[in-house]
Amino acid sequence: MTFRACSRVACLEPSVATLTFDYGESLAVLGPLSGRKEPHSFDLCSRHAERTSAPQGWQLMRHRLVADEPGANN
Ligand SMILES: [Zn+2]
């Protein structure tokens, strides 16, 4: 497994999420770290993923990054 640092300048935290831009839909999608590096995508650490907001005129769709709630799904 390759270490992938956060894309933000001067941030050395490991990435936990990938932000992908769909230019056709003006949609920014924040989801779990993608398996490979894609064009138009940015890896982000948890702190920067939290702070991410969509550019003006864009929608931001957040997927749940980690299952952090106690196992009450059943
Ligand atoms: Zn970061």
N, CA, C, O and the ligand as a Tripos MOL2 file, in Angstrom:
@<TRIPOS>MOLECULE
protein
  297   295    75     0     0
PROTEIN
NO_CHARGES

@<TRIPOS>ATOM
      1 N           0.8400   -1.1960    0.0000 N.3       1 MET1
      2 CA          0.0000    0.0000    0.0000 C.3       1 MET1
      3 C           0.8730    1.2420    0.0000 C.2       1 MET1
      4 O           1.8410    1.3310    0.7550 O.2       1 MET1
      5 N           0.5370    2.1700   -0.8250 N.am      2 THR2
      6 CA          1.3420    3.3810   -0.9450 C.3       2 THR2
      7 C           0.7690    4.4800   -0.0770 C.2       2 THR2
      8 O          -0.4400    4.7100   -0.0510 O.2       2 THR2
      9 N           1.6380    5.1380    0.6180 N.am      3 PHE3
     10 CA          1.2030    6.2800    1.4040 C.3       3 PHE3
     11 C           0.8580    7.4200    0.4730 C.2       3 PHE3
     12 O           1.6370    7.7690   -0.4140 O.2       3 PHE3
     13 N          -0.3060    7.9960    0.6770 N.am      4 ARG4
     14 CA         -0.6940    9.1640   -0.1210 C.3       4 ARG4
     15 C          -1.0010   10.3040    0.8040 C.2       4 ARG4
     16 O          -1.9170   10.2420    1.6240 O.2       4 ARG4
     17 N          -0.2200   11.3460    0.6590 N.am      5 ALA5
     18 CA         -0.4120   12.5010    1.5200 C.3       5 ALA5
     19 C          -1.5600   13.3550    1.0020 C.2       5 ALA5
     20 O          -1.9190   13.3140   -0.1740 O.2       5 ALA5
     21 N          -2.1120   14.1160    1.9090 N.am      6 CYS6
     22 CA         -3.1430   15.0930    1.5880 C.3       6 CYS6
     23 C          -2.6680   16.0220    0.4720 C.2       6 CYS6
     24 O          -1.4920   16.3830    0.4170 O.2       6 CYS6
     25 N          -3.5770   16.4040   -0.4080 N.am      7 SER7
     26 CA         -3.2070   17.2620   -1.5440 C.3       7 SER7
     27 C          -3.0020   18.7220   -1.1710 C.2       7 SER7
     28 O          -2.4160   19.4960   -1.9270 O.2       7 SER7
     29 N          -3.4930   19.0840    0.0050 N.am      8 ARG8
     30 CA         -3.3700   20.4940    0.3890 C.3       8 ARG8
     31 C          -1.9090   20.8570    0.6060 C.2       8 ARG8
     32 O          -1.1120   20.0690    1.1160 O.2       8 ARG8
     33 N          -1.5970   22.0550    0.2060 N.am      9 VAL9
     34 CA         -0.2310   22.5340    0.3360 C.3       9 VAL9
     35 C           0.1920   22.5240    1.7950 C.2       9 VAL9
     36 O          -0.5430   22.9700    2.6750 O.2       9 VAL9
     37 N           1.3770   22.0150    2.0310 N.am     10 ALA10
     38 CA          1.9730   22.0130    3.3610 C.3      10 ALA10
     39 C           1.2910   21.0850    4.3520 C.2      10 ALA10
     40 O           1.5510   21.1650    5.5520 O.2      10 ALA10
     41 N           0.4310   20.2140    3.8720 N.am     11 CYS11
     42 CA         -0.2090   19.2530    4.7540 C.3      11 CYS11
     43 C           0.3960   17.8850    4.5000 C.2      11 CYS11
     44 O           0.4420   17.4200    3.3610 O.2      11 CYS11
     45 N           0.8540   17.2480    5.5470 N.am     12 LEU12
     46 CA          1.5210   15.9550    5.4020 C.3      12 LEU12
     47 C           0.7130   14.8100    5.9940 C.2      12 LEU12
     48 O           1.2070   13.6930    6.1500 O.2      12 LEU12
     49 N          -0.5290   15.1090    6.3170 N.am     13 GLU13
     50 CA         -1.3790   14.0610    6.8870 C.3      13 GLU13
     51 C          -1.7110   13.0120    5.8270 C.2      13 GLU13
     52 O          -1.7920   13.3350    4.6410 O.2      13 GLU13
     53 N          -1.9020   11.7820    6.2370 N.am     14 PRO14
     54 CA         -2.3190   10.7550    5.2710 C.3      14 PRO14
     55 C          -3.7420   11.0040    4.7800 C.2      14 PRO14
     56 O          -4.5930   11.4830    5.5290 O.2      14 PRO14
     57 N          -3.9810   10.6830    3.5500 N.am     15 SER15
     58 CA         -5.3060   10.9010    2.9740 C.3      15 SER15
     59 C          -6.2890    9.8490    3.4490 C.2      15 SER15
     60 O          -5.9430    8.6780    3.6110 O.2      15 SER15
     61 N          -7.5090   10.2820    3.6690 N.am     16 VAL16
     62 CA         -8.5700    9.3420    4.0300 C.3      16 VAL16
     63 C          -9.7640    9.4920    3.0960 C.2      16 VAL16
     64 O         -10.6860    8.6760    3.1220 O.2      16 VAL16
     65 N          -9.7450   10.5250    2.2820 N.am     17 ALA17
     66 CA        -10.8930   10.7980    1.4230 C.3      17 ALA17
     67 C         -10.4220   11.3070    0.0700 C.2      17 ALA17
     68 O          -9.3120   11.8210   -0.0670 O.2      17 ALA17
     69 N         -11.2750   11.1560   -0.9150 N.am     18 THR18
     70 CA        -10.9690   11.6850   -2.2390 C.3      18 THR18
     71 C         -12.0930   12.6180   -2.6620 C.2      18 THR18
     72 O         -13.2740   12.2790   -2.5890 O.2      18 THR18
     73 N         -11.6970   13.7840   -3.0990 N.am     19 LEU19
     74 CA        -12.6510   14.7700   -3.6050 C.3      19 LEU19
     75 C         -12.5690   14.7370   -5.1280 C.2      19 LEU19
     76 O         -11.5020   14.9210   -5.7130 O.2      19 LEU19
     77 N         -13.6990   14.5020   -5.7450 N.am     20 THR20
     78 CA        -13.7420   14.3840   -7.2020 C.3      20 THR20
     79 C         -14.6660   15.4470   -7.7650 C.2      20 THR20
     80 O         -15.7440   15.6890   -7.2230 O.2      20 THR20
     81 N         -14.2550   16.0700   -8.8300 N.am     21 PHE21
     82 CA        -15.0770   17.0980   -9.4530 C.3      21 PHE21
     83 C         -15.6950   16.5820  -10.7380 C.2      21 PHE21
     84 O         -15.0090   16.1030  -11.6410 O.2      21 PHE21
     85 N         -17.0070   16.6960  -10.7890 N.am     22 ASP22
     86 CA        -17.7240   16.3760  -12.0210 C.3      22 ASP22
     87 C         -18.0680   17.7020  -12.6850 C.2      22 ASP22
     88 O         -19.0200   18.3820  -12.3030 O.2      22 ASP22
     89 N         -17.2840   18.0430  -13.6680 N.am     23 TYR23
     90 CA        -17.4480   19.3570  -14.2840 C.3      23 TYR23
     91 C         -18.7340   19.4730  -15.0760 C.2      23 TYR23
     92 O         -19.2750   20.5690  -15.2220 O.2      23 TYR23
     93 N         -19.2270   18.3670  -15.5850 N.am     24 GLY24
     94 CA        -20.4770   18.3990  -16.3360 C.3      24 GLY24
     95 C         -21.6610   18.7430  -15.4560 C.2      24 GLY24
     96 O         -22.5760   19.4570  -15.8690 O.2      24 GLY24
     97 N         -21.6320   18.2200  -14.2240 N.am     25 GLU25
     98 CA        -22.7690   18.3880  -13.3220 C.3      25 GLU25
     99 C         -22.5430   19.4780  -12.2920 C.2      25 GLU25
    100 O         -23.4230   19.7430  -11.4720 O.2      25 GLU25
    101 N         -21.3770   20.1180  -12.3200 N.am     26 SER26
    102 CA        -21.0050   21.0730  -11.2700 C.3      26 SER26
    103 C         -21.1990   20.4480   -9.8990 C.2      26 SER26
    104 O         -21.8010   21.0410   -9.0040 O.2      26 SER26
    105 N         -20.6840   19.2570   -9.7590 N.am     27 LEU27
    106 CA        -20.8630   18.4940   -8.5420 C.3      27 LEU27
    107 C         -19.5090   18.0580   -8.0060 C.2      27 LEU27
    108 O         -18.7090   17.4490   -8.7170 O.2      27 LEU27
    109 N         -19.2680   18.3790   -6.7410 N.am     28 ALA28
    110 CA        -18.0590   17.9030   -6.0730 C.3      28 ALA28
    111 C         -18.4610   16.7570   -5.1620 C.2      28 ALA28
    112 O         -19.3750   16.8900   -4.3480 O.2      28 ALA28
    113 N         -17.7880   15.6490   -5.3000 N.am     29 VAL29
    114 CA        -18.1440   14.4660   -4.5150 C.3      29 VAL29
    115 C         -17.0020   14.1220   -3.5750 C.2      29 VAL29
    116 O         -15.8720   13.8800   -3.9980 O.2      29 VAL29
    117 N         -17.3240   14.1060   -2.2990 N.am     30 LEU30
    118 CA        -16.3330   13.7440   -1.2900 C.3      30 LEU30
    119 C         -16.6460   12.3370   -0.8070 C.2      30 LEU30
    120 O         -17.6850   12.0930   -0.1930 O.2      30 LEU30
    121 N         -15.7550   11.4350   -1.0870 N.am     31 GLY31
    122 CA        -16.0070   10.0410   -0.7460 C.3      31 GLY31
    123 C         -14.7820    9.3850   -0.1600 C.2      31 GLY31
    124 O         -13.7650   10.0400    0.0630 O.2      31 GLY31
    125 N         -14.8760    8.0940    0.0890 N.am     32 PRO32
    126 CA        -13.7320    7.3560    0.6310 C.3      32 PRO32
    127 C         -12.5560    7.4240   -0.3250 C.2      32 PRO32
    128 O         -12.7350    7.6080   -1.5290 O.2      32 PRO32
    129 N         -11.3810    7.2800    0.2000 N.am     33 LEU33
    130 CA        -10.1670    7.3480   -0.6020 C.3      33 LEU33
    131 C         -10.2630    6.3700   -1.7770 C.2      33 LEU33
    132 O         -10.5030    5.1760   -1.5940 O.2      33 LEU33
    133 N         -10.0740    6.8950   -2.9580 N.am     34 SER34
    134 CA        -10.1840    6.0390   -4.1380 C.3      34 SER34
    135 C          -8.9610    5.1470   -4.2590 C.2      34 SER34
    136 O          -7.8770    5.4830   -3.7810 O.2      34 SER34
    137 N          -9.1500    4.0230   -4.8970 N.am     35 GLY35
    138 CA         -8.0800    3.0410   -5.0090 C.3      35 GLY35
    139 C          -6.9160    3.5020   -5.8580 C.2      35 GLY35
    140 O          -5.7870    3.0450   -5.6790 O.2      35 GLY35
    141 N          -7.1840    4.3850   -6.7610 N.am     36 ARG36
    142 CA         -6.1020    4.8840   -7.6120 C.3      36 ARG36
    143 C          -6.3070    6.3630   -7.8680 C.2      36 ARG36
    144 O          -7.3900    6.9150   -7.6750 O.2      36 ARG36
    145 N          -5.2500    6.9660   -8.3000 N.am     37 LYS37
    146 CA         -5.2830    8.3960   -8.5500 C.3      37 LYS37
    147 C          -6.0170    8.6540   -9.8620 C.2      37 LYS37
    148 O          -5.6610    8.1040  -10.9040 O.2      37 LYS37
    149 N          -7.0390    9.4930   -9.7980 N.am     38 GLU38
    150 CA         -7.8010    9.8190  -10.9890 C.3      38 GLU38
    151 C          -7.5430   11.2760  -11.3500 C.2      38 GLU38
    152 O          -7.2010   12.0840  -10.4860 O.2      38 GLU38
    153 N          -7.7070   11.6120  -12.6270 N.am     39 PRO39
    154 CA         -7.6560   13.0360  -12.9750 C.3      39 PRO39
    155 C          -8.8510   13.7430  -12.3460 C.2      39 PRO39
    156 O          -9.8930   13.1190  -12.1430 O.2      39 PRO39
    157 N          -8.7280   14.9810  -12.0440 N.am     40 HIS40
    158 CA         -9.7890   15.7730  -11.4320 C.3      40 HIS40
    159 C         -10.1410   15.2910  -10.0340 C.2      40 HIS40
    160 O         -11.2440   15.5550   -9.5530 O.2      40 HIS40
    161 N          -9.2410   14.6020   -9.3830 N.am     41 SER41
    162 CA         -9.5350   14.1980   -8.0200 C.3      41 SER41
    163 C          -8.3900   14.5870   -7.1020 C.2      41 SER41
    164 O          -7.2340   14.6570   -7.5160 O.2      41 SER41
    165 N          -8.7310   14.8350   -5.8630 N.am     42 PHE42
    166 CA         -7.7610   15.3040   -4.8870 C.3      42 PHE42
    167 C          -7.8950   14.4860   -3.6140 C.2      42 PHE42
    168 O          -8.9960   14.3180   -3.0890 O.2      42 PHE42
    169 N          -6.7990   13.9880   -3.1330 N.am     43 ASP43
    170 CA         -6.8250   13.2440   -1.8790 C.3      43 ASP43
    171 C          -6.7510   14.2140   -0.7080 C.2      43 ASP43
    172 O          -5.9940   15.1840   -0.7360 O.2      43 ASP43
    173 N          -7.5370   13.9440    0.3080 N.am     44 LEU44
    174 CA         -7.5850   14.8370    1.4570 C.3      44 LEU44
    175 C          -7.4970   14.0560    2.7590 C.2      44 LEU44
    176 O          -8.0020   12.9380    2.8620 O.2      44 LEU44
    177 N          -6.8540   14.6530    3.7470 N.am     45 CYS45
    178 CA         -6.8370   14.0750    5.0830 C.3      45 CYS45
    179 C          -8.1860   14.3530    5.7470 C.2      45 CYS45
    180 O          -9.0050   15.1010    5.2130 O.2      45 CYS45
    181 N          -8.4070   13.7540    6.9040 N.am     46 SER46
    182 CA         -9.7160   13.9030    7.5450 C.3      46 SER46
    183 C         -10.0100   15.3550    7.9030 C.2      46 SER46
    184 O         -11.1440   15.8170    7.7760 O.2      46 SER46
    185 N          -9.0010   16.0550    8.3400 N.am     47 ARG47
    186 CA         -9.2100   17.4450    8.7430 C.3      47 ARG47
    187 C          -9.6180   18.3090    7.5440 C.2      47 ARG47
    188 O         -10.5610   19.0940    7.6310 O.2      47 ARG47
    189 N          -8.9100   18.1590    6.4420 N.am     48 HIS48
    190 CA         -9.2460   18.9540    5.2740 C.3      48 HIS48
    191 C         -10.5310   18.4730    4.6040 C.2      48 HIS48
    192 O         -11.2570   19.2680    4.0080 O.2      48 HIS48
    193 N         -10.8080   17.1990    4.6980 N.am     49 ALA49
    194 CA        -12.0690   16.6990    4.1510 C.3      49 ALA49
    195 C         -13.2440   17.3320    4.8950 C.2      49 ALA49
    196 O         -14.2520   17.6950    4.2890 O.2      49 ALA49
    197 N         -13.1000   17.4590    6.2170 N.am     50 GLU50
    198 CA        -14.1390   18.0970    7.0250 C.3      50 GLU50
    199 C         -14.3920   19.5250    6.5880 C.2      50 GLU50
    200 O         -15.5300   19.9930    6.5560 O.2      50 GLU50
    201 N         -13.3290   20.1960    6.2570 N.am     51 ARG51
    202 CA        -13.4260   21.6270    5.9530 C.3      51 ARG51
    203 C         -13.7960   21.9260    4.5210 C.2      51 ARG51
    204 O         -14.0760   23.0720    4.1690 O.2      51 ARG51
    205 N         -13.7970   20.9050    3.6980 N.am     52 THR52
    206 CA        -14.0450   21.1250    2.2860 C.3      52 THR52
    207 C         -15.4450   21.6480    2.0430 C.2      52 THR52
    208 O         -16.4200   21.1510    2.6070 O.2      52 THR52
    209 N         -15.5300   22.6470    1.2030 N.am     53 SER53
    210 CA        -16.8410   23.0970    0.7720 C.3      53 SER53
    211 C         -16.8000   23.2440   -0.7440 C.2      53 SER53
    212 O         -15.7300   23.3840   -1.3360 O.2      53 SER53
    213 N         -17.9490   23.2100   -1.3520 N.am     54 ALA54
    214 CA        -18.0070   23.2720   -2.8070 C.3      54 ALA54
    215 C         -17.7190   24.6870   -3.2840 C.2      54 ALA54
    216 O         -18.0560   25.6560   -2.6040 O.2      54 ALA54
    217 N         -17.1010   24.8070   -4.4420 N.am     55 PRO55
    218 CA        -16.9300   26.1420   -5.0210 C.3      55 PRO55
    219 C         -18.2880   26.7750   -5.2830 C.2      55 PRO55
    220 O         -19.3010   26.0780   -5.3540 O.2      55 PRO55
    221 N         -18.3090   28.0710   -5.4240 N.am     56 GLN56
    222 CA        -19.5710   28.7630   -5.6550 C.3      56 GLN56
    223 C         -20.2610   28.2280   -6.9000 C.2      56 GLN56
    224 O         -19.6370   28.0780   -7.9510 O.2      56 GLN56
    225 N         -21.5330   27.9450   -6.7770 N.am     57 GLY57
    226 CA        -22.2860   27.4340   -7.9080 C.3      57 GLY57
    227 C         -22.2140   25.9190   -8.0470 C.2      57 GLY57
    228 O         -22.8050   25.3390   -8.9570 O.2      57 GLY57
    229 N         -21.4900   25.2930   -7.1410 N.am     58 TRP58
    230 CA        -21.3540   23.8420   -7.1790 C.3      58 TRP58
    231 C         -22.0950   23.2180   -6.0090 C.2      58 TRP58
    232 O         -22.3260   23.8470   -4.9760 O.2      58 TRP58
    233 N         -22.4560   21.9720   -6.2060 N.am     59 GLN59
    234 CA        -23.0110   21.2080   -5.0910 C.3      59 GLN59
    235 C         -21.9400   20.2900   -4.5460 C.2      59 GLN59
    236 O         -21.0750   19.8110   -5.2790 O.2      59 GLN59
    237 N         -22.0110   20.0550   -3.2570 N.am     60 LEU60
    238 CA        -21.0830   19.1110   -2.6440 C.3      60 LEU60
    239 C         -21.8640   17.9220   -2.1100 C.2      60 LEU60
    240 O         -22.7960   18.0730   -1.3200 O.2      60 LEU60
    241 N         -21.4710   16.7550   -2.5500 N.am     61 MET61
    242 CA        -22.0920   15.5390   -2.0480 C.3      61 MET61
    243 C         -21.0840   14.8270   -1.1630 C.2      61 MET61
    244 O         -19.9880   14.4840   -1.6060 O.2      61 MET61
    245 N         -21.4570   14.6080    0.0820 N.am     62 ARG62
    246 CA        -20.5630   13.9340    1.0250 C.3      62 ARG62
    247 C         -21.0190   12.5130    1.2490 C.2      62 ARG62
    248 O         -22.1560   12.2630    1.6480 O.2      62 ARG62
    249 N         -20.1330   11.6010    0.9910 N.am     63 HIS63
    250 CA        -20.4070   10.2270    1.3970 C.3      63 HIS63
    251 C         -19.9050   10.0750    2.8170 C.2      63 HIS63
    252 O         -19.0270   10.8200    3.2530 O.2      63 HIS63
    253 N         -20.4450    9.1320    3.5270 N.am     64 ARG64
    254 CA        -19.9240    8.8730    4.8490 C.3      64 ARG64
    255 C         -18.5410    8.2460    4.6970 C.2      64 ARG64
    256 O         -18.3760    7.2440    4.0030 O.2      64 ARG64
    257 N         -17.5610    8.8440    5.3480 N.am     65 LEU65
    258 CA        -16.1780    8.4120    5.1490 C.3      65 LEU65
    259 C         -15.8300    7.2020    5.9980 C.2      65 LEU65
    260 O         -15.1740    6.2720    5.5290 O.2      65 LEU65
    261 N         -16.2590    7.2170    7.2130 N.am     66 VAL66
    262 CA        -15.9560    6.1020    8.1010 C.3      66 VAL66
    263 C         -17.2090    5.7520    8.8870 C.2      66 VAL66
    264 O         -18.0040    6.6240    9.2370 O.2      66 VAL66
    265 N         -17.3690    4.5020    9.1520 N.am     67 ALA67
    266 CA        -18.4820    4.0710    9.9790 C.3      67 ALA67
    267 C         -18.1030    4.2960   11.4220 C.2      67 ALA67
    268 O         -17.5540    3.4100   12.0770 O.2      67 ALA67
    269 N         -18.3950    5.4780   11.9140 N.am     68 ASP68
    270 CA        -17.9100    5.8210   13.2610 C.3      68 ASP68
    271 C         -19.0040    5.7140   14.3060 C.2      68 ASP68
    272 O         -18.7710    6.0330   15.4720 O.2      68 ASP68
    273 N         -20.1860    5.2770   13.9180 N.am     69 GLU69
    274 CA        -21.2180    5.1130   14.9160 C.3      69 GLU69
    275 C         -21.1760    3.6810   15.4420 C.2      69 GLU69
    276 O         -20.7470    2.7630   14.7430 O.2      69 GLU69
    277 N         -21.6210    3.5060   16.6630 N.am     70 PRO70
    278 CA        -21.6070    2.1560   17.2350 C.3      70 PRO70
    279 C         -22.4760    1.2400   16.4020 C.2      70 PRO70
    280 O         -23.5110    1.6610   15.8850 O.2      70 PRO70
    281 N         -22.0650   -0.0080   16.2660 N.am     71 GLY71
    282 CA        -22.7280   -0.9260   15.3430 C.3      71 GLY71
    283 C         -24.1880   -1.1540   15.6400 C.2      71 GLY71
    284 O         -24.5490   -2.1440   16.2760 O.2      71 GLY71
    285 N         -25.0240   -0.2560   15.1900 N.am     72 ALA72
    286 CA        -26.4450   -0.3450   15.4400 C.3      72 ALA72
    287 C         -27.2110   -0.4790   14.1380 C.2      72 ALA72
    288 O         -28.3760   -0.0940   14.0490 O.2      72 ALA72
    289 N         -26.5650   -1.0150   13.1530 N.am     73 ASN73
    290 CA        -27.1860   -1.0580   11.8340 C.3      73 ASN73
    291 C         -28.1730   -2.1910   11.6640 C.2      73 ASN73
    292 O         -28.9600   -2.1760   10.7170 O.2      73 ASN73
    293 N         -28.1590   -3.1530   12.5300 N.am     74 ASN74
    294 CA        -29.1070   -4.2480   12.4000 C.3      74 ASN74
    295 C         -30.3290   -4.0060   13.2510 C.2      74 ASN74
    296 O         -31.2420   -4.8310   13.2670 O.2      74 ASN74
    297 ZN         -4.7360   17.8350    4.8810 Zn       75 ZN75
@<TRIPOS>BOND
     1     1     2 1
     2     2     3 1
     3     3     4 2
     4     3     5 am
     5     5     6 1
     6     6     7 1
     7     7     8 2
     8     7     9 am
     9     9    10 1
    10    10    11 1
    11    11    12 2
    12    11    13 am
    13    13    14 1
    14    14    15 1
    15    15    16 2
    16    15    17 am
    17    17    18 1
    18    18    19 1
    19    19    20 2
    20    19    21 am
    21    21    22 1
    22    22    23 1
    23    23    24 2
    24    23    25 am
    25    25    26 1
    26    26    27 1
    27    27    28 2
    28    27    29 am
    29    29    30 1
    30    30    31 1
    31    31    32 2
    32    31    33 am
    33    33    34 1
    34    34    35 1
    35    35    36 2
    36    35    37 am
    37    37    38 1
    38    38    39 1
    39    39    40 2
    40    39    41 am
    41    41    42 1
    42    42    43 1
    43    43    44 2
    44    43    45 am
    45    45    46 1
    46    46    47 1
    47    47    48 2
    48    47    49 am
    49    49    50 1
    50    50    51 1
    51    51    52 2
    52    51    53 am
    53    53    54 1
    54    54    55 1
    55    55    56 2
    56    55    57 am
    57    57    58 1
    58    58    59 1
    59    59    60 2
    60    59    61 am
    61    61    62 1
    62    62    63 1
    63    63    64 2
    64    63    65 am
    65    65    66 1
    66    66    67 1
    67    67    68 2
    68    67    69 am
    69    69    70 1
    70    70    71 1
    71    71    72 2
    72    71    73 am
    73    73    74 1
    74    74    75 1
    75    75    76 2
    76    75    77 am
    77    77    78 1
    78    78    79 1
    79    79    80 2
    80    79    81 am
    81    81    82 1
    82    82    83 1
    83    83    84 2
    84    83    85 am
    85    85    86 1
    86    86    87 1
    87    87    88 2
    88    87    89 am
    89    89    90 1
    90    90    91 1
    91    91    92 2
    92    91    93 am
    93    93    94 1
    94    94    95 1
    95    95    96 2
    96    95    97 am
    97    97    98 1
    98    98    99 1
    99    99   100 2
   100    99   101 am
   101   101   102 1
   102   102   103 1
   103   103   104 2
   104   103   105 am
   105   105   106 1
   106   106   107 1
   107   107   108 2
   108   107   109 am
   109   109   110 1
   110   110   111 1
   111   111   112 2
   112   111   113 am
   113   113   114 1
   114   114   115 1
   115   115   116 2
   116   115   117 am
   117   117   118 1
   118   118   119 1
   119   119   120 2
   120   119   121 am
   121   121   122 1
   122   122   123 1
   123   123   124 2
   124   123   125 am
   125   125   126 1
   126   126   127 1
   127   127   128 2
   128   127   129 am
   129   129   130 1
   130   130   131 1
   131   131   132 2
   132   131   133 am
   133   133   134 1
   134   134   135 1
   135   135   136 2
   136   135   137 am
   137   137   138 1
   138   138   139 1
   139   139   140 2
   140   139   141 am
   141   141   142 1
   142   142   143 1
   143   143   144 2
   144   143   145 am
   145   145   146 1
   146   146   147 1
   147   147   148 2
   148   147   149 am
   149   149   150 1
   150   150   151 1
   151   151   152 2
   152   151   153 am
   153   153   154 1
   154   154   155 1
   155   155   156 2
   156   155   157 am
   157   157   158 1
   158   158   159 1
   159   159   160 2
   160   159   161 am
   161   161   162 1
   162   162   163 1
   163   163   164 2
   164   163   165 am
   165   165   166 1
   166   166   167 1
   167   167   168 2
   168   167   169 am
   169   169   170 1
   170   170   171 1
   171   171   172 2
   172   171   173 am
   173   173   174 1
   174   174   175 1
   175   175   176 2
   176   175   177 am
   177   177   178 1
   178   178   179 1
   179   179   180 2
   180   179   181 am
   181   181   182 1
   182   182   183 1
   183   183   184 2
   184   183   185 am
   185   185   186 1
   186   186   187 1
   187   187   188 2
   188   187   189 am
   189   189   190 1
   190   190   191 1
   191   191   192 2
   192   191   193 am
   193   193   194 1
   194   194   195 1
   195   195   196 2
   196   195   197 am
   197   197   198 1
   198   198   199 1
   199   199   200 2
   200   199   201 am
   201   201   202 1
   202   202   203 1
   203   203   204 2
   204   203   205 am
   205   205   206 1
   206   206   207 1
   207   207   208 2
   208   207   209 am
   209   209   210 1
   210   210   211 1
   211   211   212 2
   212   211   213 am
   213   213   214 1
   214   214   215 1
   215   215   216 2
   216   215   217 am
   217   217   218 1
   218   218   219 1
   219   219   220 2
   220   219   221 am
   221   221   222 1
   222   222   223 1
   223   223   224 2
   224   223   225 am
   225   225   226 1
   226   226   227 1
   227   227   228 2
   228   227   229 am
   229   229   230 1
   230   230   231 1
   231   231   232 2
   232   231   233 am
   233   233   234 1
   234   234   235 1
   235   235   236 2
   236   235   237 am
   237   237   238 1
   238   238   239 1
   239   239   240 2
   240   239   241 am
   241   241   242 1
   242   242   243 1
   243   243   244 2
   244   243   245 am
   245   245   246 1
   246   246   247 1
   247   247   248 2
   248   247   249 am
   249   249   250 1
   250   250   251 1
   251   251   252 2
   252   251   253 am
   253   253   254 1
   254   254   255 1
   255   255   256 2
   256   255   257 am
   257   257   258 1
   258   258   259 1
   259   259   260 2
   260   259   261 am
   261   261   262 1
   262   262   263 1
   263   263   264 2
   264   263   265 am
   265   265   266 1
   266   266   267 1
   267   267   268 2
   268   267   269 am
   269   269   270 1
   270   270   271 1
   271   271   272 2
   272   271   273 am
   273   273   274 1
   274   274   275 1
   275   275   276 2
   276   275   277 am
   277   277   278 1
   278   278   279 1
   279   279   280 2
   280   279   281 am
   281   281   282 1
   282   282   283 1
   283   283   284 2
   284   283   285 am
   285   285   286 1
   286   286   287 1
   287   287   288 2
   288   287   289 am
   289   289   290 1
   290   290   291 1
   291   291   292 2
   292   291   293 am
   293   293   294 1
   294   294   295 1
   295   295   296 2
@<TRIPOS>SUBSTRUCTURE
     1 MET1         2 RESIDUE 1 A MET
     2 THR2         6 RESIDUE 1 A THR
     3 PHE3        10 RESIDUE 1 A PHE
     4 ARG4        14 RESIDUE 1 A ARG
     5 ALA5        18 RESIDUE 1 A ALA
     6 CYS6        22 RESIDUE 1 A CYS
     7 SER7        26 RESIDUE 1 A SER
     8 ARG8        30 RESIDUE 1 A ARG
     9 VAL9        34 RESIDUE 1 A VAL
    10 ALA10       38 RESIDUE 1 A ALA
    11 CYS11       42 RESIDUE 1 A CYS
    12 LEU12       46 RESIDUE 1 A LEU
    13 GLU13       50 RESIDUE 1 A GLU
    14 PRO14       54 RESIDUE 1 A PRO
    15 SER15       58 RESIDUE 1 A SER
    16 VAL16       62 RESIDUE 1 A VAL
    17 ALA17       66 RESIDUE 1 A ALA
    18 THR18       70 RESIDUE 1 A THR
    19 LEU19       74 RESIDUE 1 A LEU
    20 THR20       78 RESIDUE 1 A THR
    21 PHE21       82 RESIDUE 1 A PHE
    22 ASP22       86 RESIDUE 1 A ASP
    23 TYR23       90 RESIDUE 1 A TYR
    24 GLY24       94 RESIDUE 1 A GLY
    25 GLU25       98 RESIDUE 1 A GLU
    26 SER26      102 RESIDUE 1 A SER
    27 LEU27      106 RESIDUE 1 A LEU
    28 ALA28      110 RESIDUE 1 A ALA
    29 VAL29      114 RESIDUE 1 A VAL
    30 LEU30      118 RESIDUE 1 A LEU
    31 GLY31      122 RESIDUE 1 A GLY
    32 PRO32      126 RESIDUE 1 A PRO
    33 LEU33      130 RESIDUE 1 A LEU
    34 SER34      134 RESIDUE 1 A SER
    35 GLY35      138 RESIDUE 1 A GLY
    36 ARG36      142 RESIDUE 1 A ARG
    37 LYS37      146 RESIDUE 1 A LYS
    38 GLU38      150 RESIDUE 1 A GLU
    39 PRO39      154 RESIDUE 1 A PRO
    40 HIS40      158 RESIDUE 1 A HIS
    41 SER41      162 RESIDUE 1 A SER
    42 PHE42      166 RESIDUE 1 A PHE
    43 ASP43      170 RESIDUE 1 A ASP
    44 LEU44      174 RESIDUE 1 A LEU
    45 CYS45      178 RESIDUE 1 A CYS
    46 SER46      182 RESIDUE 1 A SER
    47 ARG47      186 RESIDUE 1 A ARG
    48 HIS48      190 RESIDUE 1 A HIS
    49 ALA49      194 RESIDUE 1 A ALA
    50 GLU50      198 RESIDUE 1 A GLU
    51 ARG51      202 RESIDUE 1 A ARG
    52 THR52      206 RESIDUE 1 A THR
    53 SER53      210 RESIDUE 1 A SER
    54 ALA54      214 RESIDUE 1 A ALA
    55 PRO55      218 RESIDUE 1 A PRO
    56 GLN56      222 RESIDUE 1 A GLN
    57 GLY57      226 RESIDUE 1 A GLY
    58 TRP58      230 RESIDUE 1 A TRP
    59 GLN59      234 RESIDUE 1 A GLN
    60 LEU60      238 RESIDUE 1 A LEU
    61 MET61      242 RESIDUE 1 A MET
    62 ARG62      246 RESIDUE 1 A ARG
    63 HIS63      250 RESIDUE 1 A HIS
    64 ARG64      254 RESIDUE 1 A ARG
    65 LEU65      258 RESIDUE 1 A LEU
    66 VAL66      262 RESIDUE 1 A VAL
    67 ALA67      266 RESIDUE 1 A ALA
    68 ASP68      270 RESIDUE 1 A ASP
    69 GLU69      274 RESIDUE 1 A GLU
    70 PRO70      278 RESIDUE 1 A PRO
    71 GLY71      282 RESIDUE 1 A GLY
    72 ALA72      286 RESIDUE 1 A ALA
    73 ASN73      290 RESIDUE 1 A ASN
    74 ASN74      294 RESIDUE 1 A ASN
    75 ZN75       297 GROUP 0 **** ****
